[in-house]
Amino acid sequence: MRSPKYHLYLTPDERRTVINSLIDLRNDLILQGKYTDIIDELLIKLTKAKAKRIKVKEV
């Protein structure tokens, strides 16, 4: 059974904040001598993700 896929819709400012937070977390893990493989994979996925424009309807 496959695990479900999730989609995040972020504004450019939110995207920048997430990437900067992941970089900070990665740097902290490096200082502690821990593995950063998962963080590296997330950073790659975030930076390669295509920007998609969607219409948002306000209720």
HTML snippet that shows the backbone in 3Dmol.js (N, CA, C, O; Angstrom):
<script src="https://3Dmol.org/build/3Dmol-min.js"></script>
<div id="view" style="width:600px;height:400px;position:relative"></div>
<script>
const pdb = `
ATOM      1  N   MET A   1       0.841  -1.177   0.000  1.00  0.00           N
ATOM      2  CA  MET A   1       0.000   0.000   0.000  1.00  0.00           C
ATOM      3  C   MET A   1       0.887   1.240   0.000  1.00  0.00           C
ATOM      4  O   MET A   1       1.810   1.356   0.806  1.00  0.00           O
ATOM      5  N   ARG A   2       0.599   2.155  -0.902  1.00  0.00           N
ATOM      6  CA  ARG A   2       1.383   3.375  -0.997  1.00  0.00           C
ATOM      7  C   ARG A   2       0.958   4.380   0.051  1.00  0.00           C
ATOM      8  O   ARG A   2      -0.204   4.443   0.451  1.00  0.00           O
ATOM      9  N   SER A   3       1.918   5.154   0.480  1.00  0.00           N
ATOM     10  CA  SER A   3       1.571   6.234   1.407  1.00  0.00           C
ATOM     11  C   SER A   3       0.981   7.387   0.605  1.00  0.00           C
ATOM     12  O   SER A   3       1.367   7.597  -0.545  1.00  0.00           O
ATOM     13  N   PRO A   4       0.060   8.130   1.186  1.00  0.00           N
ATOM     14  CA  PRO A   4      -0.605   9.206   0.428  1.00  0.00           C
ATOM     15  C   PRO A   4       0.359  10.344   0.119  1.00  0.00           C
ATOM     16  O   PRO A   4       1.298  10.602   0.872  1.00  0.00           O
ATOM     17  N   LYS A   5       0.114  11.020  -0.998  1.00  0.00           N
ATOM     18  CA  LYS A   5       0.917  12.172  -1.378  1.00  0.00           C
ATOM     19  C   LYS A   5       0.226  13.431  -0.891  1.00  0.00           C
ATOM     20  O   LYS A   5      -1.002  13.521  -0.869  1.00  0.00           O
ATOM     21  N   TYR A   6       1.026  14.386  -0.507  1.00  0.00           N
ATOM     22  CA  TYR A   6       0.500  15.656  -0.040  1.00  0.00           C
ATOM     23  C   TYR A   6       1.046  16.776  -0.911  1.00  0.00           C
ATOM     24  O   TYR A   6       2.167  16.699  -1.413  1.00  0.00           O
ATOM     25  N   HIS A   7       0.249  17.808  -1.083  1.00  0.00           N
ATOM     26  CA  HIS A   7       0.655  18.966  -1.870  1.00  0.00           C
ATOM     27  C   HIS A   7       0.642  20.196  -0.987  1.00  0.00           C
ATOM     28  O   HIS A   7      -0.299  20.426  -0.228  1.00  0.00           O
ATOM     29  N   LEU A   8       1.695  20.978  -1.097  1.00  0.00           N
ATOM     30  CA  LEU A   8       1.779  22.235  -0.367  1.00  0.00           C
ATOM     31  C   LEU A   8       1.675  23.378  -1.361  1.00  0.00           C
ATOM     32  O   LEU A   8       2.343  23.369  -2.395  1.00  0.00           O
ATOM     33  N   TYR A   9       0.857  24.344  -1.060  1.00  0.00           N
ATOM     34  CA  TYR A   9       0.742  25.533  -1.878  1.00  0.00           C
ATOM     35  C   TYR A   9       1.277  26.688  -1.053  1.00  0.00           C
ATOM     36  O   TYR A   9       0.646  27.129  -0.093  1.00  0.00           O
ATOM     37  N   LEU A  10       2.459  27.175  -1.444  1.00  0.00           N
ATOM     38  CA  LEU A  10       3.139  28.208  -0.682  1.00  0.00           C
ATOM     39  C   LEU A  10       3.321  29.464  -1.528  1.00  0.00           C
ATOM     40  O   LEU A  10       3.518  29.396  -2.741  1.00  0.00           O
ATOM     41  N   THR A  11       3.250  30.598  -0.863  1.00  0.00           N
ATOM     42  CA  THR A  11       3.592  31.848  -1.534  1.00  0.00           C
ATOM     43  C   THR A  11       5.121  31.905  -1.631  1.00  0.00           C
ATOM     44  O   THR A  11       5.808  31.158  -0.933  1.00  0.00           O
ATOM     45  N   PRO A  12       5.650  32.764  -2.470  1.00  0.00           N
ATOM     46  CA  PRO A  12       7.120  32.854  -2.562  1.00  0.00           C
ATOM     47  C   PRO A  12       7.780  33.181  -1.224  1.00  0.00           C
ATOM     48  O   PRO A  12       8.863  32.675  -0.931  1.00  0.00           O
ATOM     49  N   ASP A  13       7.141  34.022  -0.410  1.00  0.00           N
ATOM     50  CA  ASP A  13       7.707  34.341   0.903  1.00  0.00           C
ATOM     51  C   ASP A  13       7.703  33.125   1.822  1.00  0.00           C
ATOM     52  O   ASP A  13       8.675  32.885   2.539  1.00  0.00           O
ATOM     53  N   GLU A  14       6.609  32.353   1.805  1.00  0.00           N
ATOM     54  CA  GLU A  14       6.527  31.148   2.631  1.00  0.00           C
ATOM     55  C   GLU A  14       7.556  30.117   2.181  1.00  0.00           C
ATOM     56  O   GLU A  14       8.186  29.454   3.006  1.00  0.00           O
ATOM     57  N   ARG A  15       7.720  29.988   0.871  1.00  0.00           N
ATOM     58  CA  ARG A  15       8.688  29.039   0.317  1.00  0.00           C
ATOM     59  C   ARG A  15      10.096  29.402   0.764  1.00  0.00           C
ATOM     60  O   ARG A  15      10.867  28.530   1.166  1.00  0.00           O
ATOM     61  N   ARG A  16      10.433  30.680   0.695  1.00  0.00           N
ATOM     62  CA  ARG A  16      11.748  31.151   1.119  1.00  0.00           C
ATOM     63  C   ARG A  16      11.973  30.884   2.604  1.00  0.00           C
ATOM     64  O   ARG A  16      13.070  30.501   3.011  1.00  0.00           O
ATOM     65  N   THR A  17      10.937  31.087   3.409  1.00  0.00           N
ATOM     66  CA  THR A  17      11.040  30.841   4.850  1.00  0.00           C
ATOM     67  C   THR A  17      11.271  29.360   5.146  1.00  0.00           C
ATOM     68  O   THR A  17      12.078  29.014   6.008  1.00  0.00           O
ATOM     69  N   VAL A  18      10.568  28.496   4.437  1.00  0.00           N
ATOM     70  CA  VAL A  18      10.724  27.044   4.640  1.00  0.00           C
ATOM     71  C   VAL A  18      12.137  26.612   4.261  1.00  0.00           C
ATOM     72  O   VAL A  18      12.766  25.843   4.989  1.00  0.00           O
ATOM     73  N   ILE A  19      12.640  27.099   3.131  1.00  0.00           N
ATOM     74  CA  ILE A  19      13.982  26.722   2.689  1.00  0.00           C
ATOM     75  C   ILE A  19      15.031  27.216   3.675  1.00  0.00           C
ATOM     76  O   ILE A  19      15.956  26.480   4.018  1.00  0.00           O
ATOM     77  N   ASN A  20      14.894  28.455   4.133  1.00  0.00           N
ATOM     78  CA  ASN A  20      15.855  28.990   5.106  1.00  0.00           C
ATOM     79  C   ASN A  20      15.805  28.209   6.419  1.00  0.00           C
ATOM     80  O   ASN A  20      16.845  27.971   7.033  1.00  0.00           O
ATOM     81  N   SER A  21      14.619  27.810   6.854  1.00  0.00           N
ATOM     82  CA  SER A  21      14.493  27.029   8.090  1.00  0.00           C
ATOM     83  C   SER A  21      15.142  25.660   7.944  1.00  0.00           C
ATOM     84  O   SER A  21      15.797  25.179   8.868  1.00  0.00           O
ATOM     85  N   LEU A  22      14.963  25.033   6.784  1.00  0.00           N
ATOM     86  CA  LEU A  22      15.590  23.730   6.554  1.00  0.00           C
ATOM     87  C   LEU A  22      17.113  23.852   6.516  1.00  0.00           C
ATOM     88  O   LEU A  22      17.817  22.970   7.008  1.00  0.00           O
ATOM     89  N   ILE A  23      17.622  24.930   5.939  1.00  0.00           N
ATOM     90  CA  ILE A  23      19.065  25.143   5.904  1.00  0.00           C
ATOM     91  C   ILE A  23      19.598  25.340   7.321  1.00  0.00           C
ATOM     92  O   ILE A  23      20.652  24.807   7.667  1.00  0.00           O
ATOM     93  N   ASP A  24      18.870  26.107   8.147  1.00  0.00           N
ATOM     94  CA  ASP A  24      19.287  26.298   9.538  1.00  0.00           C
ATOM     95  C   ASP A  24      19.284  24.971  10.299  1.00  0.00           C
ATOM     96  O   ASP A  24      20.209  24.690  11.062  1.00  0.00           O
ATOM     97  N   LEU A  25      18.253  24.163  10.093  1.00  0.00           N
ATOM     98  CA  LEU A  25      18.172  22.854  10.744  1.00  0.00           C
ATOM     99  C   LEU A  25      19.321  21.961  10.295  1.00  0.00           C
ATOM    100  O   LEU A  25      19.916  21.251  11.107  1.00  0.00           O
ATOM    101  N   ARG A  26      19.630  21.997   9.010  1.00  0.00           N
ATOM    102  CA  ARG A  26      20.731  21.200   8.473  1.00  0.00           C
ATOM    103  C   ARG A  26      22.056  21.615   9.112  1.00  0.00           C
ATOM    104  O   ARG A  26      22.861  20.765   9.491  1.00  0.00           O
ATOM    105  N   ASN A  27      22.277  22.927   9.228  1.00  0.00           N
ATOM    106  CA  ASN A  27      23.516  23.411   9.838  1.00  0.00           C
ATOM    107  C   ASN A  27      23.620  22.980  11.302  1.00  0.00           C
ATOM    108  O   ASN A  27      24.702  22.619  11.765  1.00  0.00           O
ATOM    109  N   ASP A  28      22.498  23.016  12.032  1.00  0.00           N
ATOM    110  CA  ASP A  28      22.498  22.572  13.426  1.00  0.00           C
ATOM    111  C   ASP A  28      22.836  21.083  13.534  1.00  0.00           C
ATOM    112  O   ASP A  28      23.585  20.674  14.420  1.00  0.00           O
ATOM    113  N   LEU A  29      22.279  20.277  12.625  1.00  0.00           N
ATOM    114  CA  LEU A  29      22.562  18.842  12.650  1.00  0.00           C
ATOM    115  C   LEU A  29      24.023  18.562  12.318  1.00  0.00           C
ATOM    116  O   LEU A  29      24.625  17.651  12.885  1.00  0.00           O
ATOM    117  N   ILE A  30      24.592  19.339  11.406  1.00  0.00           N
ATOM    118  CA  ILE A  30      26.005  19.166  11.065  1.00  0.00           C
ATOM    119  C   ILE A  30      26.877  19.475  12.279  1.00  0.00           C
ATOM    120  O   ILE A  30      27.838  18.757  12.553  1.00  0.00           O
ATOM    121  N   LEU A  31      26.542  20.547  13.009  1.00  0.00           N
ATOM    122  CA  LEU A  31      27.314  20.901  14.204  1.00  0.00           C
ATOM    123  C   LEU A  31      27.230  19.824  15.274  1.00  0.00           C
ATOM    124  O   LEU A  31      28.182  19.622  16.028  1.00  0.00           O
ATOM    125  N   GLN A  32      26.083  19.122  15.345  1.00  0.00           N
ATOM    126  CA  GLN A  32      25.906  18.057  16.330  1.00  0.00           C
ATOM    127  C   GLN A  32      26.515  16.739  15.858  1.00  0.00           C
ATOM    128  O   GLN A  32      26.599  15.784  16.630  1.00  0.00           O
ATOM    129  N   GLY A  33      26.940  16.680  14.598  1.00  0.00           N
ATOM    130  CA  GLY A  33      27.540  15.467  14.061  1.00  0.00           C
ATOM    131  C   GLY A  33      26.513  14.426  13.652  1.00  0.00           C
ATOM    132  O   GLY A  33      26.829  13.238  13.604  1.00  0.00           O
ATOM    133  N   LYS A  34      25.299  14.845  13.359  1.00  0.00           N
ATOM    134  CA  LYS A  34      24.242  13.914  12.966  1.00  0.00           C
ATOM    135  C   LYS A  34      24.077  13.915  11.449  1.00  0.00           C
ATOM    136  O   LYS A  34      24.580  14.795  10.750  1.00  0.00           O
ATOM    137  N   TYR A  35      23.365  12.914  10.964  1.00  0.00           N
ATOM    138  CA  TYR A  35      23.132  12.785   9.535  1.00  0.00           C
ATOM    139  C   TYR A  35      22.111  13.813   9.054  1.00  0.00           C
ATOM    140  O   TYR A  35      21.173  14.159   9.771  1.00  0.00           O
ATOM    141  N   THR A  36      22.312  14.297   7.818  1.00  0.00           N
ATOM    142  CA  THR A  36      21.416  15.313   7.253  1.00  0.00           C
ATOM    143  C   THR A  36      20.754  14.828   5.969  1.00  0.00           C
ATOM    144  O   THR A  36      20.278  15.642   5.178  1.00  0.00           O
ATOM    145  N   ASP A  37      20.718  13.520   5.752  1.00  0.00           N
ATOM    146  CA  ASP A  37      20.211  12.969   4.497  1.00  0.00           C
ATOM    147  C   ASP A  37      18.768  13.372   4.224  1.00  0.00           C
ATOM    148  O   ASP A  37      18.440  13.765   3.104  1.00  0.00           O
ATOM    149  N   ILE A  38      17.919  13.283   5.207  1.00  0.00           N
ATOM    150  CA  ILE A  38      16.498  13.582   5.007  1.00  0.00           C
ATOM    151  C   ILE A  38      16.302  15.058   4.685  1.00  0.00           C
ATOM    152  O   ILE A  38      15.510  15.405   3.809  1.00  0.00           O
ATOM    153  N   ILE A  39      17.019  15.925   5.390  1.00  0.00           N
ATOM    154  CA  ILE A  39      16.914  17.356   5.153  1.00  0.00           C
ATOM    155  C   ILE A  39      17.410  17.688   3.744  1.00  0.00           C
ATOM    156  O   ILE A  39      16.823  18.521   3.054  1.00  0.00           O
ATOM    157  N   ASP A  40      18.493  17.031   3.324  1.00  0.00           N
ATOM    158  CA  ASP A  40      19.033  17.253   1.982  1.00  0.00           C
ATOM    159  C   ASP A  40      18.005  16.874   0.915  1.00  0.00           C
ATOM    160  O   ASP A  40      17.827  17.598  -0.064  1.00  0.00           O
ATOM    161  N   GLU A  41      17.333  15.742   1.105  1.00  0.00           N
ATOM    162  CA  GLU A  41      16.318  15.306   0.145  1.00  0.00           C
ATOM    163  C   GLU A  41      15.151  16.298   0.065  1.00  0.00           C
ATOM    164  O   GLU A  41      14.649  16.594  -1.019  1.00  0.00           O
ATOM    165  N   LEU A  42      14.730  16.804   1.222  1.00  0.00           N
ATOM    166  CA  LEU A  42      13.652  17.788   1.234  1.00  0.00           C
ATOM    167  C   LEU A  42      14.057  19.077   0.530  1.00  0.00           C
ATOM    168  O   LEU A  42      13.268  19.656  -0.216  1.00  0.00           O
ATOM    169  N   LEU A  43      15.276  19.521   0.764  1.00  0.00           N
ATOM    170  CA  LEU A  43      15.753  20.734   0.102  1.00  0.00           C
ATOM    171  C   LEU A  43      15.792  20.562  -1.417  1.00  0.00           C
ATOM    172  O   LEU A  43      15.423  21.470  -2.162  1.00  0.00           O
ATOM    173  N   ILE A  44      16.236  19.404  -1.862  1.00  0.00           N
ATOM    174  CA  ILE A  44      16.281  19.143  -3.302  1.00  0.00           C
ATOM    175  C   ILE A  44      14.873  19.144  -3.882  1.00  0.00           C
ATOM    176  O   ILE A  44      14.643  19.732  -4.939  1.00  0.00           O
ATOM    177  N   LYS A  45      13.929  18.494  -3.208  1.00  0.00           N
ATOM    178  CA  LYS A  45      12.555  18.453  -3.697  1.00  0.00           C
ATOM    179  C   LYS A  45      11.942  19.847  -3.746  1.00  0.00           C
ATOM    180  O   LYS A  45      11.243  20.192  -4.699  1.00  0.00           O
ATOM    181  N   LEU A  46      12.204  20.637  -2.727  1.00  0.00           N
ATOM    182  CA  LEU A  46      11.638  21.995  -2.691  1.00  0.00           C
ATOM    183  C   LEU A  46      12.221  22.888  -3.764  1.00  0.00           C
ATOM    184  O   LEU A  46      11.494  23.662  -4.386  1.00  0.00           O
ATOM    185  N   THR A  47      13.521  22.794  -3.992  1.00  0.00           N
ATOM    186  CA  THR A  47      14.136  23.672  -4.968  1.00  0.00           C
ATOM    187  C   THR A  47      13.828  23.262  -6.404  1.00  0.00           C
ATOM    188  O   THR A  47      13.848  24.105  -7.302  1.00  0.00           O
ATOM    189  N   LYS A  48      13.544  21.985  -6.635  1.00  0.00           N
ATOM    190  CA  LYS A  48      13.219  21.518  -7.981  1.00  0.00           C
ATOM    191  C   LYS A  48      11.724  21.583  -8.296  1.00  0.00           C
ATOM    192  O   LYS A  48      11.327  21.400  -9.447  1.00  0.00           O
ATOM    193  N   ALA A  49      10.909  21.838  -7.301  1.00  0.00           N
ATOM    194  CA  ALA A  49       9.463  21.850  -7.514  1.00  0.00           C
ATOM    195  C   ALA A  49       9.068  23.014  -8.424  1.00  0.00           C
ATOM    196  O   ALA A  49       9.554  24.135  -8.277  1.00  0.00           O
ATOM    197  N   LYS A  50       8.191  22.718  -9.349  1.00  0.00           N
ATOM    198  CA  LYS A  50       7.721  23.748 -10.267  1.00  0.00           C
ATOM    199  C   LYS A  50       6.690  24.630  -9.585  1.00  0.00           C
ATOM    200  O   LYS A  50       5.902  24.176  -8.755  1.00  0.00           O
ATOM    201  N   ALA A  51       6.718  25.887  -9.955  1.00  0.00           N
ATOM    202  CA  ALA A  51       5.722  26.822  -9.422  1.00  0.00           C
ATOM    203  C   ALA A  51       4.418  26.633 -10.206  1.00  0.00           C
ATOM    204  O   ALA A  51       4.427  26.579 -11.435  1.00  0.00           O
ATOM    205  N   LYS A  52       3.329  26.535  -9.500  1.00  0.00           N
ATOM    206  CA  LYS A  52       2.037  26.322 -10.144  1.00  0.00           C
ATOM    207  C   LYS A  52       1.090  27.425  -9.688  1.00  0.00           C
ATOM    208  O   LYS A  52       0.933  27.665  -8.491  1.00  0.00           O
ATOM    209  N   ARG A  53       0.478  28.075 -10.627  1.00  0.00           N
ATOM    210  CA  ARG A  53      -0.458  29.138 -10.298  1.00  0.00           C
ATOM    211  C   ARG A  53      -1.851  28.540 -10.156  1.00  0.00           C
ATOM    212  O   ARG A  53      -2.313  27.785 -11.012  1.00  0.00           O
ATOM    213  N   ILE A  54      -2.503  28.890  -9.066  1.00  0.00           N
ATOM    214  CA  ILE A  54      -3.867  28.425  -8.841  1.00  0.00           C
ATOM    215  C   ILE A  54      -4.741  29.621  -8.480  1.00  0.00           C
ATOM    216  O   ILE A  54      -4.266  30.639  -7.977  1.00  0.00           O
ATOM    217  N   LYS A  55      -6.005  29.466  -8.747  1.00  0.00           N
ATOM    218  CA  LYS A  55      -6.953  30.507  -8.382  1.00  0.00           C
ATOM    219  C   LYS A  55      -7.549  30.168  -7.022  1.00  0.00           C
ATOM    220  O   LYS A  55      -7.948  29.031  -6.773  1.00  0.00           O
ATOM    221  N   VAL A  56      -7.604  31.153  -6.161  1.00  0.00           N
ATOM    222  CA  VAL A  56      -8.142  30.953  -4.841  1.00  0.00           C
ATOM    223  C   VAL A  56      -9.450  31.751  -4.744  1.00  0.00           C
ATOM    224  O   VAL A  56      -9.472  32.959  -4.977  1.00  0.00           O
ATOM    225  N   LYS A  57     -10.515  31.066  -4.403  1.00  0.00           N
ATOM    226  CA  LYS A  57     -11.796  31.735  -4.250  1.00  0.00           C
ATOM    227  C   LYS A  57     -12.030  32.020  -2.784  1.00  0.00           C
ATOM    228  O   LYS A  57     -11.923  31.130  -1.940  1.00  0.00           O
ATOM    229  N   GLU A  58     -12.344  33.247  -2.491  1.00  0.00           N
ATOM    230  CA  GLU A  58     -12.644  33.612  -1.113  1.00  0.00           C
ATOM    231  C   GLU A  58     -14.126  33.433  -0.872  1.00  0.00           C
ATOM    232  O   GLU A  58     -14.955  33.761  -1.721  1.00  0.00           O
ATOM    233  N   VAL A  59     -14.445  32.912   0.286  1.00  0.00           N
ATOM    234  CA  VAL A  59     -15.839  32.648   0.622  1.00  0.00           C
ATOM    235  C   VAL A  59     -16.388  33.764   1.479  1.00  0.00           C
ATOM    236  O   VAL A  59     -17.555  33.726   1.869  1.00  0.00           O
TER     237      VAL A  59
END
`;
const viewer = $3Dmol.createViewer("view");
viewer.addModel(pdb, "pdb");
viewer.setStyle({}, {cartoon: {color: "spectrum"}});
viewer.zoomTo();
viewer.render();
</script>
